Amino acid sequence: MQPNLFTTMRSLKLIEGCKATQVYALNNNPSSSPPPPTTSLREKVLQHLQDHLRVNSIRSKSSRTHQNAAVSLDSLLPHGLPVSDLLEPRIDPSLKFVDSIEKLAEVHRRIENSSQLEKSEAFLEQCAIFRGLTDPKLFRRSLRSARQHAVNVHAKVVLSSWLRYERREDELIGTTSMDCCGRNLECPNASLVSGYHPESVYDRCLCSRVETNGGDCVSECSTSEVDYDISFCIGDEEVRCVRYKIASLSRPFKAMLYGGFREMRLSAINFTNNGVSAEGMRAAEAFSRVGKVEMFPINIVLELLTLANRFCCDELKTACDSYLSRLVKDLDGALSLIEYGLEEAAYLLVAACVQVFLRELPSSMRNPNVVKIFCSVEGRERLGLVGHGSFVLYLFLSQIAMEDDMKSNTTVMLLECLVEYAVEAWQKQLACHQLGAVMLERKEHKDAERWFSSAAEAGHVYSLVGVARSKFKRGHRYSAYKIMNSLISDCSAATGWMHQERSLYCSGKEKLLDLDMATDLDPTLTFPYKFRAVSLAEESQFGAAVAELNKIMGFKVSPDCLEMRAWISIAMEDYEGALKDIRALLTLEPNFLMFNKKIHGDHMVELLRPLVQQWNQADCWMQLYDRWSSVDDIGSLAVVHHMLANDPGKSLLRFRQSLLLLRLNCQKAAMRSLRLARNHSKSDHERLVYEGWILYDTGHREEALAKAEESISIQRSFEAYFLKAYALADSALDPESSKYVIQLLEEALRCPSDGLRKGQALNNLGSVYVDCDKLDLAADCYTNALNIKHTRAHQGLARVYHLKHQRKWAYDEMTKLIEKARNNASAFEKRSEYCDREMAQSDLGMATLLDPLRTYPYRYRAAVLMDDHKETEAIEELSRALAFKPDLQLLHLRAAFYDSMGKSAEAIRDCEAALSLDPNHTDTIDLYNKTREPQP
């Protein structure tokens, strides 16, 4: 029988204590005696909790008080469950709009109407909009477009560094900040080339070209046949020169030597007091003849740079600037040379130094000298004077600083710089809103209100949420309520976040109505589910509380919801469920602090482990197979986390972890797991595969294929063949390409691997066979996959039955998947294709209930309504989903509906918004062109 922590807790009326409004330290007597030697396991666990939950007393009032609750109950477990009245949603620091579709259409029009030199700025605005959406691929694509259309070196340096940061290559062991991925798009050398070259950014860069050495320069510097006719005397040394060559360096030199001054008649000129050494003057003389500086040591080149500035030698300055910029390779070198660059206004040299700082992020911003350059008043002014202060620079820096530590002084300083460089309306909105969000986190509520107000005045309506919250924090609850109430009243189409925010400032039924309305308008908002769950838990309805959280966890996994479900599971004495959620939470955020940030998640794992059944590694593999086959992704994540605790260097497990995280749409965490898999690889061929997946998942398909091929050339492996087949199948396949993909998957299946991965390969192979109309072979693949518990193969087999006109069998096959899969929204959606309209509507209704982010059900229902000539209802059905999920297919369908109704303006708007999401979507382009044609 498992030890039961809450048996002891319940005997002390713990749950009532959790609902009380006063919170006390667990152990008010530091000198209390230790437990006796006979302390039970439960008591040890309680003692651990007490040791780690000793906090300052906090007194507050709640609408649900329990007058008879003893104070000792609070001191036992003060944060056992959250208090509903203390919950509040986080304010999103990104741009957020009342009508996101109109905003997407607007930015698309700006991009289309921009001149070539303005496109990069337009794409940067699109980046800021996409940052507030859930799909990081949209942001990366727009960021690539901004880099593609960048004109000046500064913008290229910032944007290429940002693209590199998105892959977090700084976390890859054995790489350096100046490593090149092989394309001009991110090449550090290509970024230092000025000019507008959008057509070549995806070409291979020239990094592999072997540079010539300075041998030719040495021969050209020979003075054996030079006719010198003038000398410059510096101290006791005489530097012989050619008068007209020196005069050609600049207008000042030409004026001095040929302009009627006394020096024109002299054959020896005293140059001692001009800050130039004899070595520097000899180098200037050599440059006047050969036009190169590569043969000189760096100290002489720096002296030439000073000389060039003093005497306006433009060509010499350009040569020095360019050469010095190529020497900057690491942080120490950049810190040494940037002072020279700023002092001498050497644009390329400063660009090269800034590039190193940016490519070393986030670690470089922990160097006080780098912080001083970017954040101090003097540093900002000097960067600005040399052309390297900009909005895009501080946007990049501030984003990273907010991710690293939102409350830090560095974050505030960078955002203040961002505000200074904000010129356009959207820039002011973003900069002021983010600064407001940071001030709110720092509990500087007056400043937060000021910055949120500035953002709202610039046109960012969502910042009114920050204004209201800041007022609320300062004790002006009614003012906060009035702001949100007025916003909802004035808005023709209120959004979910408006009702969510207003709910904070009211109580009782009004609060619950607002929260229900928020969920109805935007089911992706987590706060309403959390509030309802905690309210239910406060009434000891723990099963209903978990069920409420399960509603959103079925389609949107987040650390805060996992944490809350874990604590409610503990209250239910479901320690296995709690441990599962905490392990999954730590997979998403390894450093997560629980109990109001008082205790590390890893420690909670250690406290709960003795209370559940113990598994060895073999047990874990069995559990993983069971959960994988039941499509229990969170359960699978928990098992993998358990296995990694026993074997943290297992790259294969890290890779499995990344696959599960991608299924849960947790791309940031998935990429981190992939990087760890790569870092723990035991062989080159394995490392290359993981590097290939990192490249593929960040949009570098060709580079991913190259990694797969290189891995295969070292050693044949399942994962290398699978990666190559997967990347090739990503594009439209002609018959010959399909045949090649089949061969690759068959090769993969011949290589050793576990059943989990072989099931996936068989499933993919079946899909290719279906596309090639080889239905029997496809059925064999799906059947074999099912034999090794790859449950998702039911869907492929159902498709085969459908294509064979065996609709009943297809329906039954999908029913089997629904019965087996824990996450089965997609199964309900797919089954709807194999039944009549009424049953289909039922299945699609269930799919929407389980996962409102799935768009096919909305499109189906809208199409049915249009068939029934209910145009208004059809538009409303699509608009309901578009309000919280801008989606290409939904937009295209609504545009087509509007076009059929003769509403060309609305159709054009939806087409523009869709093209903002995918500028190459052929059907939308055709519809867009059609709707813009003049009507006869």
SULSULRA-V410292 format. One record per run of one state. SS is the DSSP state (hx for helix, st for strand, lp for the rest). FROM is the first residue (numbers start at 1). TO is the last residue. Records with the same first field share a line. If there is no record, write none. Layout:
SS: FROM-TO, FROM-TO
//
This chain:
lp: 1-4, 12-13, 20-21, 24-40, 53-57, 60-70, 77-83, 87-99, 114-118, 132-135, 149-152, 167-168, 172-182, 184-189, 193-197, 201-203, 205-214, 221-229, 235-236, 242-242, 248-250, 259-261, 266-267, 271-271, 275-277, 291-297, 311-313, 328-330, 344-346, 360-362, 367-367, 376-376, 386-390, 405-408, 422-424, 442-444, 458-462, 474-476, 491-495, 504-507, 522-525, 539-541, 554-558, 572-574, 589-592, 595-598, 610-616, 630-632, 647-650, 664-666, 680-683, 698-700, 715-717, 729-734, 751-754, 772-774, 788-792, 804-806, 821-824, 835-836, 851-855, 868-870, 883-887, 901-903, 918-921, 933-936
hx: 5-11, 14-19, 41-52, 71-76, 84-86, 100-113, 119-131, 136-148, 153-166, 169-171, 190-192, 198-200, 215-220, 243-247, 251-258, 262-265, 272-274, 278-290, 298-310, 314-327, 331-343, 347-359, 363-366, 368-375, 377-385, 391-404, 409-421, 425-441, 445-457, 463-473, 477-490, 496-503, 508-521, 526-538, 542-553, 559-571, 575-588, 601-609, 617-629, 633-646, 651-663, 667-679, 684-697, 701-714, 718-728, 735-750, 755-771, 775-787, 793-803, 807-820, 825-834, 837-850, 856-867, 871-882, 888-900, 904-917, 922-932
st: 22-23, 58-59, 183-183, 204-204, 230-234, 237-241, 268-270, 593-594, 599-600
//
